[in-house]
Amino acid sequence: MGIVIETFIWEPSSSVFIFIFFSSFLLLSLFPFYLSKHAPTTKSSSLSDHPFSSSSPRFQLYFLLLYSLASVLDGLWLVYGEFELVYYGINKEDTVTFMLIGFGAALFVGSLLGLVSDLIGRKKTCLVFFILHLIVGIWKMVAPSPSFWVANLCLSLATSIFSFSFETWAVVEHDKVDSKPGHRQDILNETFWLMTFFESASLIGSQVIGNWMVGGNLEKGIGSPSIAATLLAILGIACMSRHYDGTTKIMTFKDYRMSFSVYILGDRRIWLLACAQACLHFSIAVFWILWAPTLVADGREAFLGLIYPCLLGARMLGSTVFPWLINASLRTEDCLTCAFVVQALLLSIIAYDYEEIGVLVTQFSLYHACIGLILPLLARLRTMYVPNELRGGMISLSLAPANAAILFILMQRGYYRTIENSTMIAFAAVGLFMAAGCMYVLKRCGKQPYQNWHKL
């Protein structure tokens, strides 16, 4: 008589998604009532009625729609890319090579794109983002067996552009259309957390689009996401070209170099902020590389396609906490210090303690909830300390050390096998502790009043 071994495939309960949805809805619904009772009457809220200029809310809506479209494009290749590699029979060694090419492009080329963006205009750089995705989409449709290193190179540059261009464009445009500093800062705070919220929702939407277009027939559906990406890229290019404004005032290279040396390289506070950004970027990259192998270690099975939206939903929930904290009597640096410490502790536990899938998913979700809170808080700090004219260069250069560290650990793990997955996660945890220390020191350095609208 044969022995039947039942396999158990773990999946999150539907109550988890219901909890995330209703928690986010509750936080957003109750916030105006909280603000009406606790906020000073002289201060206007970003979620209540404001005497904004009519162009500012219109631009915010236009920007968030374009940003969501860009997030769907970025997420579509993120979800579809791994499936495509498996479909074409790419082995692990070649996959590591493609990842090295991508992070190498982000390090040696992407680090300079922020400087270029500040010089040629932020909206032009956002347009380049959609053009790169259009090239990749057409390339994958035309080539019967596409060259992955070409696509990976373009997508890595597009991801580098995505990390700074849309934020810098939003800040500069809000600075032009709204002349009242208090109102301008309120709507920027709102834009920052809505960017994180809409990005997470768009990434979930990209997974839905990818699964729907691939369908059950792999032979016919393998090229469908490329068609969707091409159409979305054309739509983005059309929207940006239609409302293109070529009269943006930019600096000369000589003035930009002098200003960057004084206001960015010569300011210790900027170095601390850049270090925190790099540590966060490094930990996020390590997480997305190792989250699936960690969950299915030792032969365990799980529905990763259901866990992925759970993590992004937690990130959405974390972003809804931002407007509550920003209107409370808390320093931004204190909030970031606590969030970084929580993240570091979570990764430390994951690195050194074997746990069941349910516990791991809970820790992963808490980690992403912290990300949802940290991203708008860091954007707020950049608004306080970084001049608008130098914002793109500061963000892109701050990510260079993180990309270099990722290249190093990928080579050590993928080629030489000198480190384990747990060691990579431990490095990410150490980086987050460093980020918390940077925020603590930054608070002690910020004795002078905040330069909320630091213009050259």
C-alpha positions in Angstrom: 0.0 0.0 0.0 1.4 3.3 -1.0 1.9 6.2 1.3 0.2 9.5 0.3 1.9 12.6 1.5 -0.4 15.6 1.6 1.2 18.9 0.7 0.0 22.1 2.3 0.3 25.3 0.4 0.1 28.3 2.7 -1.9 31.3 1.7 -3.1 34.4 3.6 -6.6 34.5 4.9 -9.2 36.7 3.2 -9.7 38.4 6.6 -6.2 39.9 6.2 -7.1 41.8 3.1 -10.4 42.9 4.7 -8.5 44.2 7.8 -6.0 46.2 5.7 -8.8 47.7 3.6 -11.0 48.7 6.5 -8.1 50.0 8.6 -6.9 52.2 5.7 -10.5 53.4 5.2 -11.0 54.1 8.9 -7.8 56.1 9.2 -8.6 58.2 6.2 -12.2 58.7 7.4 -11.5 59.7 11.0 -8.6 62.0 10.2 -10.7 65.1 9.4 -12.6 64.8 12.7 -9.3 64.4 14.6 -7.9 67.4 12.8 -10.9 69.6 13.6 -10.5 69.0 17.3 -6.7 68.9 17.7 -5.2 71.0 15.0 -4.6 74.8 15.6 -7.2 77.0 14.0 -4.5 79.0 12.2 -3.1 76.0 10.5 -4.9 74.5 7.5 -5.0 70.9 6.8 -4.1 69.1 3.6 -7.3 67.0 3.8 -9.7 69.8 4.7 -10.8 72.8 2.6 -8.0 75.1 1.6 -7.9 78.4 -0.2 -5.4 76.9 -2.7 -5.0 78.4 -6.1 -7.2 76.6 -8.5 -4.2 75.3 -10.5 -2.6 73.5 -7.6 -5.3 70.8 -7.0 -5.7 70.3 -10.7 -2.0 69.7 -11.1 -2.0 67.3 -8.1 -4.7 65.2 -9.7 -2.9 65.3 -13.1 0.4 64.3 -11.4 -1.1 61.5 -9.3 -2.7 60.0 -12.4 0.6 60.1 -14.3 2.4 58.7 -11.3 0.0 55.9 -11.0 0.4 55.1 -14.7 4.2 55.0 -14.2 3.8 52.8 -11.2 1.7 50.3 -13.1 4.4 50.2 -15.8 7.2 49.7 -13.3 5.2 47.0 -11.5 4.2 45.2 -14.6 7.7 44.3 -15.5 8.5 43.5 -11.9 5.8 40.9 -11.8 6.1 39.7 -15.4 9.9 39.7 -15.5 10.5 36.7 -13.2 7.8 34.7 -15.0 9.4 35.5 -18.4 12.8 34.3 -17.3 11.3 31.0 -16.2 9.3 30.7 -19.4 12.4 31.1 -21.6 14.5 28.7 -19.4 17.0 31.2 -18.0 19.0 29.5 -15.2 20.0 31.0 -11.9 23.5 32.0 -12.9 22.2 34.0 -15.9 19.5 35.6 -13.7 22.2 36.8 -11.3 24.1 38.2 -14.4 21.0 40.1 -15.5 20.6 41.5 -12.0 24.2 42.6 -11.9 23.8 44.3 -15.3 20.7 46.2 -13.9 22.3 47.3 -10.7 25.5 48.2 -12.5 23.6 50.4 -14.9 21.8 52.0 -11.9 25.2 52.6 -10.2 27.2 54.0 -13.1 24.5 55.7 -15.2 21.5 56.1 -13.0 23.4 57.9 -10.3 24.1 60.7 -12.8 20.6 61.0 -14.2 19.4 63.1 -11.2 22.0 65.7 -12.0 21.0 65.6 -15.7 17.3 66.0 -14.6 18.1 69.1 -12.7 19.9 70.6 -15.7 17.5 69.8 -18.5 14.2 69.8 -16.6 12.3 67.3 -14.5 9.4 66.8 -16.8 11.7 65.9 -19.7 13.2 63.2 -17.5 9.8 61.8 -16.7 9.1 61.7 -20.4 12.3 59.7 -20.9 10.9 57.2 -18.3 7.9 56.4 -20.5 10.1 56.3 -23.7 12.4 53.7 -22.1 9.3 51.5 -21.3 8.1 52.0 -24.8 11.4 50.8 -26.2 11.3 47.7 -24.0 7.7 46.9 -24.9 8.4 47.2 -28.6 11.6 45.2 -28.3 9.9 42.3 -26.5 7.1 42.2 -29.1 9.4 42.3 -32.1 12.1 39.9 -30.9 11.0 36.3 -30.9 13.5 35.5 -28.1 14.3 38.9 -26.6 17.7 39.8 -25.4 17.2 40.2 -21.7 20.3 42.2 -21.0 19.0 45.0 -23.3 15.6 45.1 -21.6 17.1 44.9 -18.2 19.4 47.8 -18.9 16.6 50.0 -20.1 14.3 49.0 -17.2 17.0 49.7 -14.6 17.6 53.2 -16.0 13.8 53.7 -16.0 13.6 52.6 -12.3 16.4 55.0 -11.4 14.5 57.8 -13.1 11.3 56.8 -11.3 13.0 57.1 -7.9 13.6 60.8 -8.2 12.1 62.4 -11.3 8.4 62.4 -10.4 9.0 63.7 -6.9 11.2 66.5 -8.0 8.8 67.5 -10.7 5.9 67.6 -8.3 7.9 69.8 -5.8 9.0 72.3 -8.4 5.5 72.6 -10.0 3.8 73.1 -6.6 6.4 75.7 -5.9 5.4 77.6 -9.0 1.7 77.4 -8.8 1.2 78.1 -5.1 2.7 81.3 -3.6 1.7 80.7 0.0 4.4 78.7 1.9 2.0 77.2 4.4 -0.5 76.1 1.8 2.2 74.8 -0.4 3.7 72.7 2.3 0.3 71.3 3.2 -0.4 70.1 -0.3 3.1 68.8 -0.7 2.7 66.7 2.5 -0.5 65.4 1.1 1.1 64.6 -2.3 4.0 62.7 -0.7 1.8 60.2 1.2 -0.6 59.9 -1.7 2.3 59.0 -4.0 3.1 56.1 -1.7 -0.5 55.1 -1.4 -1.2 55.2 -5.2 2.1 53.5 -6.0 1.3 50.6 -3.8 -2.3 50.3 -5.2 -0.9 50.6 -8.8 1.6 47.8 -8.1 -1.3 45.5 -7.1 -3.1 46.6 -10.2 -0.1 45.7 -12.4 -0.2 42.2 -10.9 -3.9 41.9 -11.8 -3.2 43.1 -15.3 -0.3 40.8 -15.8 -2.2 37.7 -14.6 -5.3 38.6 -16.7 -3.3 39.1 -19.9 -1.2 36.0 -19.6 -4.2 33.9 -18.7 -4.1 30.1 -18.8 -2.5 29.8 -22.3 1.2 30.5 -21.9 2.0 30.2 -25.5 -0.5 32.9 -26.6 -0.3 35.0 -23.4 3.4 35.4 -22.9 3.6 38.5 -25.1 0.4 40.2 -23.9 2.0 42.1 -21.0 4.4 43.6 -23.5 1.5 44.9 -25.5 -0.1 46.4 -22.4 3.2 48.0 -21.4 3.6 49.5 -24.9 0.1 50.9 -24.8 0.5 52.4 -21.3 3.8 53.9 -22.3 2.3 55.5 -25.4 -0.6 56.9 -23.2 2.0 58.3 -20.7 4.0 60.0 -23.5 0.8 61.5 -25.0 -0.4 62.9 -21.7 3.0 64.4 -20.9 3.5 65.8 -24.4 0.1 67.4 -24.5 0.7 69.3 -21.3 4.4 69.9 -21.9 5.8 73.3 -20.7 9.2 74.0 -22.2 9.7 77.3 -20.4 11.0 75.9 -17.2 13.9 77.9 -15.8 17.0 75.8 -15.4 20.6 76.6 -14.2 23.8 76.5 -16.2 26.2 73.7 -15.5 28.7 76.0 -13.8 26.2 77.5 -11.4 24.8 74.1 -10.7 28.2 72.7 -9.9 29.0 75.5 -7.5 25.5 75.3 -5.8 25.7 71.6 -5.5 29.1 71.8 -3.9 27.9 74.4 -1.3 24.4 73.3 -0.5 24.7 69.5 -0.9 28.3 68.4 -0.4 29.1 71.1 2.1 26.1 70.4 4.4 26.5 67.7 7.0 22.7 67.4 7.4 22.4 66.4 3.7 25.0 63.7 4.1 23.0 62.3 7.1 19.8 62.3 5.1 21.5 60.8 2.1 23.0 58.0 4.2 19.5 57.2 5.6 18.1 57.1 2.1 20.8 54.8 0.9 20.3 52.4 3.8 16.6 52.2 3.2 17.1 51.6 -0.6 19.6 48.8 0.2 17.3 47.1 2.6 14.3 47.2 0.2 16.4 45.8 -2.6 17.7 43.0 -0.4 14.1 42.2 0.7 12.7 41.9 -2.8 15.6 39.7 -3.8 15.2 37.3 -0.9 11.6 37.4 0.3 10.4 34.5 -1.9 13.4 32.2 -1.1 13.0 32.9 2.6 9.3 32.0 2.6 9.8 28.7 0.6 13.0 27.6 2.4 13.3 23.9 3.3 10.7 22.9 0.7 7.8 24.9 2.1 5.1 26.0 -0.3 3.2 29.2 -0.4 1.0 31.2 -2.8 3.4 34.1 -3.4 0.9 35.7 -5.7 -1.5 36.2 -2.8 1.3 37.3 -0.3 2.6 40.0 -2.7 -0.6 42.2 -2.6 -0.8 41.6 1.2 2.6 43.2 1.6 1.7 46.1 -0.7 -1.6 46.6 1.2 0.4 46.9 4.4 2.5 49.6 2.7 -0.7 51.4 1.8 -1.9 51.2 5.4 1.4 52.6 6.6 1.2 55.6 4.3 -2.3 56.5 5.8 -0.6 57.0 9.2 1.6 59.8 7.8 -1.1 62.6 7.9 -1.9 61.7 11.5 1.8 61.9 12.6 2.5 65.1 10.6 -0.3 67.0 12.4 0.8 65.7 15.8 3.4 67.4 18.0 6.2 65.0 16.8 9.4 65.7 15.0 9.9 64.1 11.6 13.3 62.8 12.7 11.8 61.1 15.8 9.2 59.3 13.7 11.9 58.1 11.2 14.2 57.0 14.0 11.4 54.8 15.5 10.4 53.4 12.1 13.9 52.5 11.1 14.6 50.8 14.5 11.4 48.7 14.1 12.4 47.7 10.6 15.9 46.8 11.7 14.6 44.6 14.5 12.2 42.8 12.2 15.0 42.0 9.7 17.2 40.9 12.6 14.6 38.4 13.7 14.1 37.1 10.2 17.9 36.7 9.7 18.6 34.7 12.8 15.4 32.9 13.7 13.7 30.1 11.7 9.9 30.8 11.7 6.7 29.5 10.1 5.4 31.2 7.0 2.5 32.9 8.8 4.9 34.6 11.2 7.3 35.6 8.4 4.4 37.2 6.4 3.4 39.1 9.5 6.9 40.4 9.9 7.1 41.2 6.2 3.9 43.1 6.4 5.0 45.2 9.4 8.3 45.9 7.5 6.3 47.2 4.5 4.0 49.2 6.7 7.1 51.0 8.0 8.1 51.6 4.4 4.8 53.2 3.7 5.4 55.6 6.6 9.1 56.3 5.9 8.9 57.2 2.3 6.7 60.3 2.7 8.6 61.3 5.9 11.9 61.2 4.0 10.3 63.3 1.2 9.2 65.8 3.8 12.8 66.0 5.2 14.1 66.6 1.6 11.8 69.5 1.3 13.1 70.9 4.5 16.8 70.6 3.8 17.4 70.2 0.0 17.0 73.1 -2.4 14.5 72.3 -5.1 17.0 73.0 -7.9 19.3 70.3 -6.6 16.8 67.7 -5.4 17.1 65.2 -8.2 20.9 65.1 -8.1 20.9 64.6 -4.3 18.5 61.7 -4.5 20.2 59.9 -7.4 23.7 60.3 -5.9 22.5 59.1 -2.5 21.4 55.8 -4.0 24.9 55.1 -5.5 26.4 53.6 -2.3 23.3 51.3 -2.0 23.6 50.1 -5.6 27.3 49.5 -5.1 26.6 47.4 -1.9 24.0 45.4 -3.8 26.4 44.7 -6.6 29.0 43.5 -4.0 26.7 41.1 -2.1 25.1 39.8 -5.3 28.6 38.8 -6.6 29.5 37.3 -3.3 26.3 35.3 -3.0 25.5 34.5 -6.7 29.0 33.7 -8.0 31.4 33.0 -5.1 28.9 31.6 -2.6 30.8 33.2 0.3 27.8 34.6 2.1 24.3 33.2 2.9 20.9 34.7 2.5 20.7 35.3 6.2 23.9 37.3 6.1 22.5 39.6 3.4 19.4 40.2 5.5 21.6 40.9 8.5 23.5 43.5 6.4 20.2 45.2 5.6 19.3 45.2 9.3 22.6 46.9 10.2 22.0 49.5 7.5 18.6 50.3 9.0 20.2 50.7 12.4 22.6 53.1 10.8 19.7 55.0 9.2 18.1 55.4 12.6 21.4 56.8 14.0 21.6 59.2 11.1 18.1 60.5 12.0 19.1 60.9 15.6 22.2 62.9 14.8 20.2 64.9 12.2 17.7 66.0 14.9 20.6 67.2 17.1 22.1 69.1 14.2 18.8 70.8 13.3 18.9 73.4 16.1 18.2 76.3 13.7 14.7 76.7 12.3 13.8 74.5 9.4 14.4 75.8 5.9 11.1 74.6 4.6 11.5 76.4 1.3 15.2 76.4 0.8 15.7 78.1 -2.6 18.9 79.2 -4.2 
